Amino acid sequence: MKLFKKLAAVVLAAALALTMVGCGGNSYAMQNELLKISIDYMTDRGKTVTHTKKADDLAAALLAAAAQKEKEGTKAEELLKDPAVIKAAGIDPEKTPCRVNLINDVQFKSSGIIGEHLKMEWMASVTSPGRFVPIGTSRPGDNKVEIGAATHKIGDENYILILITYTPTTPSIT
């Protein structure tokens, strides 16, 4: 009976993922799902995570600045580390340290249970905390973070960027 319940849960999750992502692939739906998975990962690790428009705007600005500076042969991941791109996005790494995860916006063609299983495995792997790269001085001790996401084309590829920024904490005076 337990095996049946587990199998039923997997089938239900696959059906839900299919409705969220859609057969042809919808970038916004994929972005939203990857954002939610990232939030779940951080919440599970004791962080207080808030999805904010400010973080969405920072992610969009960073992707847009990278797209404008895009050079033939320069990897998108390297563009996000470029100080000129960071500055053009309006990010001050000292005042607003961020961690970013650039994800290639894959458009899946497979369908059915196996296809949905592959999508779920892929989503879990690309949103793992180890995939986030720091911009500025990271503050891993801070438990409050803001998260946002954006989708943009850089060169010939579409990307989803998940961005987290740390909420400044005020030291307590004792």
VOGU-3710 file (C-alpha; in Angstrom, 3 decimals, decimal comma):
1> mklfkklaav> 0,000/0,000/0,000  2,861/2,390/0,814  4,384/1,786/-2,618  1,048/2,556/-4,252  0,754/5,830/-2,329  4,293/6,841/-3,308  3,637/5,992/-6,954  0,363/7,913/-6,867  2,170/10,928/-5,386  4,793/10,815/-8,156
11> vlaaalaltm> 2,095/10,582/-10,840  0,200/13,485/-9,278  3,389/15,574/-9,051  4,162/14,804/-12,690  0,666/15,835/-13,757  0,993/19,054/-11,754  4,394/19,783/-13,300  2,916/19,183/-16,753  0,169/21,710/-16,138  2,663/24,213/-14,671
21> vgcggnsyam> 5,264/23,930/-17,413  3,025/23,002/-20,297  3,758/20,671/-23,181  5,462/23,240/-25,380  7,395/24,887/-22,597  6,471/28,236/-21,120  9,408/30,322/-19,874  7,369/32,217/-17,282  5,881/29,039/-15,849  9,329/27,428/-15,736
31> qnellkisid> 10,801/30,558/-14,117  8,047/30,544/-11,511  8,519/26,859/-10,734  12,324/27,194/-10,422  11,816/30,206/-8,149  9,484/28,209/-5,889  11,915/25,282/-5,714  14,740/27,676/-4,776  12,541/29,170/-2,048  11,775/25,678/-0,747
41> ymtdrgktvt> 15,486/24,769/-0,625  16,351/27,911/1,371  13,353/27,662/3,681  14,292/24,050/4,406  17,739/25,324/5,464  16,331/27,776/8,000  16,233/30,933/5,888  13,333/33,368/5,932  12,724/33,935/2,224  10,594/36,691/0,738
51> htkkaddlaa> 9,885/36,978/-2,984  10,056/40,715/-3,754  9,613/42,932/-6,781  12,905/44,606/-5,850  14,752/41,286/-6,262  12,847/40,564/-9,507  13,912/43,981/-10,814  17,566/43,395/-9,836  17,533/40,032/-11,639  15,976/41,604/-14,744
61> allaaaaqke> 18,448/44,506/-14,698  21,418/42,152/-14,376  20,263/39,979/-17,278  19,517/43,022/-19,441  22,957/44,533/-18,698  24,627/41,202/-19,546  22,652/40,996/-22,803  23,780/44,510/-23,789  27,428/43,713/-23,081  27,246/40,268/-24,710
71> kegtkaeell> 30,269/39,523/-26,863  30,705/36,650/-29,256  32,285/33,774/-27,366  31,843/35,214/-23,863  29,853/32,873/-21,664  26,794/34,352/-19,999  28,044/33,173/-16,594  31,202/35,256/-17,065  29,198/38,319/-18,098  27,338/38,234/-14,770
81> kdpavikaag> 30,678/38,530/-12,939  31,836/41,490/-15,042  32,065/44,592/-12,787  30,785/46,799/-15,642  27,681/44,600/-16,034  27,079/44,587/-12,281  27,407/48,365/-12,159  25,149/48,832/-15,213  22,504/46,741/-13,445  22,581/49,190/-10,527
91> idpektpcrv> 23,978/46,654/-8,080  26,469/47,843/-5,479  28,175/44,608/-4,370  29,188/46,147/-1,037  25,752/47,466/-0,064  23,655/44,821/-1,803  25,511/41,513/-1,873  23,734/38,964/-4,026  23,930/35,349/-5,022  22,807/34,452/-8,521
101> nlindvqfks> 21,958/31,256/-10,337  21,914/31,475/-14,137  19,879/28,643/-15,639  19,668/27,816/-19,317  15,956/27,939/-20,165  15,584/24,411/-21,509  12,501/23,684/-23,586  11,640/20,037/-22,956  10,187/17,978/-25,763  9,491/14,758/-23,890
111> sgiigehlkm> 6,099/13,944/-22,445  4,513/11,319/-20,268  5,640/10,106/-16,861  9,278/9,584/-17,865  9,472/13,041/-19,445  7,981/14,658/-16,358  10,350/12,705/-14,126  13,310/13,994/-16,168  12,013/17,579/-15,875  11,630/17,272/-12,105
121> ewmasvtspg> 15,147/15,840/-11,747  16,532/18,665/-13,895  14,672/21,331/-11,898  15,977/19,914/-8,616  19,563/19,852/-9,880  19,634/23,377/-11,373  18,169/24,977/-8,240  20,517/23,394/-5,710  22,095/25,934/-3,338  25,582/25,098/-4,617
131> rfvpigtsrp> 24,693/26,556/-8,021  24,386/30,108/-6,654  27,419/32,333/-7,315  28,186/35,341/-5,080  28,295/38,937/-6,270  29,937/41,002/-3,564  30,622/39,864/-0,043  28,268/37,023/0,724  26,579/36,999/4,103  25,722/33,346/4,607
141> gdnkveigaa> 25,012/33,911/8,301  22,027/36,133/7,517  18,800/34,185/7,759  16,604/36,715/5,946  16,843/36,847/2,181  14,886/38,376/-0,659  14,542/36,380/-3,857  13,590/37,273/-7,386  13,749/35,900/-10,897  13,838/37,092/-14,480
151> thkigdenyi> 14,038/35,620/-17,963  16,064/37,183/-20,787  17,925/36,261/-23,932  21,707/36,626/-24,003  23,178/35,940/-27,407  21,279/33,042/-28,900  20,235/31,486/-25,592  17,327/32,150/-23,238  18,169/32,218/-19,543  16,364/32,295/-16,239
161> lilitytptt> 18,181/34,092/-13,437  17,338/33,435/-9,801  18,779/36,174/-7,569  18,893/36,313/-3,797  19,973/39,298/-1,764  20,490/39,444/1,943  18,328/41,644/4,115  20,617/43,740/6,288  20,437/42,769/9,920  20,868/45,297/12,665
171> psit> 23,125/44,105/15,471  21,385/44,024/18,803  22,698/46,316/21,503  22,976/44,596/24,842
//
